[in-house]
């Protein structure tokens, strides 16, 4: 099955009415997620489903690389959990959340459907979001500002293959760490932050999208693409990157007052589990 066919098939499957929703979950005005890479073994679909069940919002932006067409062309991989993510997004749209999909380079096949609406999910090239406190944020995946992709796409494909190998190695490494009682550690994230050329690439990318946001008259930019969550000021422009759902498990969220925050789902889940454990222990103590 071609990536485009998988995309359309998932969008047109019957939406089940049954839905696991946490009534005590988190509520935000807006949520941005990107770089999910459905169709790859590295995708953290179960963690994302947990996030989507716990979080409610008025606006949900899918900022590219939701489905990994590059990987699906090399080798077909589409477990039920990946289909469940698509179905969950469609349920959110059906229940009133405004869902907007900005295709990235890995799901560039979806760019042929710009301006189309699938089950309540609007597909656009890019867009402007106005926060509750009046800031104009330009939303783009960001691959158009990646010199490697624009100048030498073959090199980007080669880099993607190397990245997949690193993720595979990382899974084996963390399996061993788990048996030793050690926490999760990201090899590729470590390499990105330590290799000088990679650090320079990230900095150049951030500067480029911030300059384009200024050129467009926006107060800030929200993007993905480089799998590095960040929220900072670049020469008076708010730069926000929502990270990824392969390693970082992060999202960008807007609170009711317009305040933006990077939400690390791994840390949130750990705090929740710790709080539940403490509550259970206290109840056992009282019962005893």
CORCORGI-V63815 format. One record per residue. N is the residue number from 1. PSI is psi in radians with two decimals (none if undefined). OMEGA is omega as a letter, one per 30 degrees, with the letter a starting at -180 (NA if undefined). D_LAST is the distance of its C-alpha to the last C-alpha in Angstrom with 2 decimals. Layout:
n-><N;N>
psi-><PSI;PSI>
omega-><OMEGA;OMEGA>
d_last-><D_LAST;D_LAST>
//
This chain:
n-><1;2;3;4;5;6;7;8;9;10;11;12;13;14;15;16;17;18;19;20;21;22;23;24;25;26;27;28;29;30;31;32;33;34;35;36;37;38;39;40;41;42;43;44;45;46;47;48;49;50;51;52;53;54;55;56;57;58;59;60;61;62;63;64;65;66;67;68;69;70;71;72;73;74;75;76;77;78;79;80;81;82;83;84;85;86;87;88;89;90;91;92;93;94;95;96;97;98;99;100;101;102;103;104;105;106;107;108;109;110;111;112;113;114;115;116;117;118;119;120;121;122;123;124;125;126;127;128;129;130;131;132;133;134;135;136;137;138;139;140;141;142;143;144;145;146;147;148;149;150;151;152;153;154;155;156;157;158;159;160;161;162;163;164;165;166;167;168;169;170;171;172;173;174;175;176;177;178;179;180;181;182;183;184;185;186;187;188;189;190;191;192;193;194;195;196;197;198;199;200;201;202;203;204;205;206;207;208;209;210;211;212;213;214;215;216;217;218;219;220;221;222;223;224;225;226;227;228;229;230;231;232;233;234;235;236;237;238;239;240;241;242;243;244;245;246;247;248;249;250;251;252;253;254;255;256;257;258;259;260;261;262;263;264;265;266;267;268;269;270;271;272;273;274;275;276;277;278;279;280;281;282;283;284;285;286;287;288>
psi-><2.34;2.67;-0.73;-0.68;-0.70;-0.71;-0.88;-0.67;-0.79;-0.67;-0.51;0.04;2.59;2.37;2.13;2.43;-0.57;2.32;2.32;1.89;2.36;1.89;-0.35;0.39;-3.01;2.49;2.26;2.82;-0.75;2.55;2.37;2.24;2.64;3.06;0.89;-0.66;0.86;2.42;0.11;2.61;-0.42;-0.22;2.30;1.11;-0.71;-0.73;-0.67;-0.68;-0.71;-0.77;-0.84;-0.53;-0.55;-0.30;2.31;2.53;2.84;-0.68;2.35;2.06;2.22;1.77;0.82;2.77;0.75;-0.83;2.32;1.55;-0.52;-0.83;-0.70;-0.52;-0.59;-0.76;2.20;2.23;1.97;1.34;2.95;-0.64;-0.56;-0.66;-0.62;-0.60;-0.82;-0.78;-0.67;-0.71;-0.71;-0.65;-0.69;-0.76;-0.73;-0.53;0.17;-0.17;2.34;1.91;2.16;2.29;2.08;1.81;2.61;-2.87;-0.57;-0.45;0.72;-0.33;-0.46;-0.21;-0.29;-0.19;0.33;2.44;-0.06;2.79;2.12;1.89;0.53;-0.06;2.03;2.30;2.11;2.78;-0.82;3.08;3.01;2.31;2.33;2.11;2.96;-0.49;0.29;0.14;2.39;2.08;2.16;2.26;2.14;2.64;-0.81;-0.18;-0.40;-0.17;0.29;1.89;-0.58;-0.77;-0.69;-0.57;-0.71;1.41;-0.54;-0.60;-0.59;-0.72;-0.73;-0.76;-0.63;-0.68;-0.73;-0.65;-0.73;-0.69;-0.72;-0.71;-0.69;-0.79;-0.67;-0.65;-0.74;-0.74;-0.75;-0.40;-0.73;-0.74;-0.67;-0.70;-0.45;0.03;0.34;2.63;2.93;2.46;2.30;2.00;-0.82;-0.63;-0.68;-0.77;-0.69;-0.71;-0.34;-0.51;2.15;-0.75;-0.66;-0.72;-0.72;-0.69;-0.79;-0.80;-0.75;-0.72;-0.84;-0.76;-0.67;-0.80;-0.55;-0.71;-0.69;-0.65;-0.74;-0.76;-0.59;0.00;0.33;2.77;-0.32;3.09;2.48;2.23;-3.11;-2.17;-0.84;0.05;0.67;1.75;2.35;2.55;1.81;2.95;2.30;1.76;0.79;-0.03;2.30;2.04;2.16;2.14;2.20;-0.01;-2.35;2.99;0.67;-0.78;-0.87;-0.62;1.03;2.76;2.73;2.34;2.61;2.20;3.00;-0.47;0.07;-0.09;2.37;2.60;2.48;2.13;1.99;1.89;-0.52;-0.80;-0.71;-0.78;-0.67;-0.75;-0.70;-0.77;-0.69;-0.71;-0.71;-0.67;-0.73;-0.70;-0.76;-0.76;-0.66;-0.66;-0.67;-0.69;-0.78;-0.74;-0.59;none>
omega-><l;l;l;l;l;l;a;l;a;a;a;l;l;l;l;l;a;a;l;a;l;a;l;a;a;l;l;l;a;l;l;l;l;l;l;l;l;a;l;l;a;a;l;a;a;l;l;l;l;l;a;l;a;a;l;a;l;a;l;l;l;a;l;a;l;l;a;l;l;a;a;l;a;a;a;l;a;l;a;a;a;l;l;l;l;a;l;l;l;l;l;l;a;a;l;l;l;a;a;a;l;a;l;a;a;l;a;l;a;a;l;a;l;a;l;l;a;l;a;l;a;a;a;l;l;a;l;l;l;a;a;l;l;l;l;a;l;a;a;l;l;a;l;l;l;a;a;a;a;a;a;a;l;l;l;l;l;l;l;l;l;l;l;l;l;l;l;l;a;l;l;a;a;l;l;l;l;l;l;l;a;a;l;l;a;l;a;l;l;a;l;a;a;a;a;a;l;l;l;l;l;a;l;a;a;l;a;a;l;l;l;l;l;l;a;l;a;l;a;l;l;a;l;l;a;l;a;a;a;l;a;l;l;l;l;l;l;l;a;l;a;l;a;l;l;l;a;a;a;l;l;a;l;l;a;a;l;l;l;a;l;l;l;a;l;l;a;a;l;l;l;l;l;l;l;l;l;l;l;l;a;l;l;l;a;a;a;NA>
d_last-><58.24;59.37;56.86;58.54;58.23;54.51;54.09;55.96;54.32;50.79;51.86;53.43;50.76;49.36;46.41;43.44;42.03;38.45;36.79;33.36;32.98;30.07;30.40;28.47;30.67;33.10;36.37;39.58;43.22;44.43;43.23;45.46;44.71;47.18;47.83;45.47;47.93;47.07;48.95;47.93;45.29;44.14;43.19;39.48;39.63;35.97;34.89;37.63;36.52;33.01;34.80;37.09;34.31;32.43;35.56;37.92;41.27;44.71;46.67;45.93;48.45;48.69;50.64;52.17;51.56;49.23;50.85;52.32;55.75;56.92;54.32;54.79;58.52;57.92;55.30;53.65;49.85;48.10;44.71;43.02;40.66;43.81;45.15;41.83;42.24;45.69;44.46;41.66;44.28;46.54;43.82;43.28;47.04;47.22;44.53;46.43;45.72;49.04;49.01;51.80;52.58;54.73;55.73;55.77;57.81;55.63;55.77;59.30;60.30;58.62;61.13;63.66;61.54;61.62;61.69;60.36;57.29;55.14;52.61;52.20;52.12;55.10;56.74;58.52;60.11;58.47;57.73;57.01;53.73;53.73;50.49;49.24;50.88;54.17;54.24;56.18;54.56;56.64;54.64;55.98;54.64;56.74;58.51;61.88;61.45;60.74;64.03;63.16;62.69;65.74;68.12;67.06;64.78;65.23;63.56;60.60;60.30;60.48;57.81;55.57;55.97;55.09;52.01;50.86;51.35;49.30;46.43;46.63;46.58;43.68;41.62;42.25;41.51;38.15;37.24;37.78;35.87;32.84;32.91;33.03;30.02;32.38;32.43;35.20;38.59;41.74;44.94;47.29;45.76;46.20;49.82;50.56;49.47;51.19;54.48;57.00;58.85;55.70;54.74;58.30;58.14;55.02;56.66;59.90;58.12;56.17;59.38;61.34;59.04;58.70;62.51;62.87;60.41;62.55;65.67;64.23;63.55;59.74;57.34;55.22;54.61;51.68;52.10;50.52;52.43;51.69;47.92;47.26;45.22;46.81;47.19;49.89;53.24;56.43;59.49;58.29;57.01;53.32;52.56;49.44;48.57;45.57;45.14;44.38;41.98;42.93;41.44;40.55;38.75;39.86;41.23;43.09;41.83;43.44;41.42;42.68;44.67;46.42;44.45;44.24;41.45;40.90;37.58;36.23;34.13;32.79;31.40;30.11;28.32;26.78;25.56;24.16;22.31;20.92;19.82;18.16;16.32;15.20;14.11;12.14;10.40;9.72;8.43;6.00;5.06;5.37;3.80;0.00>
//
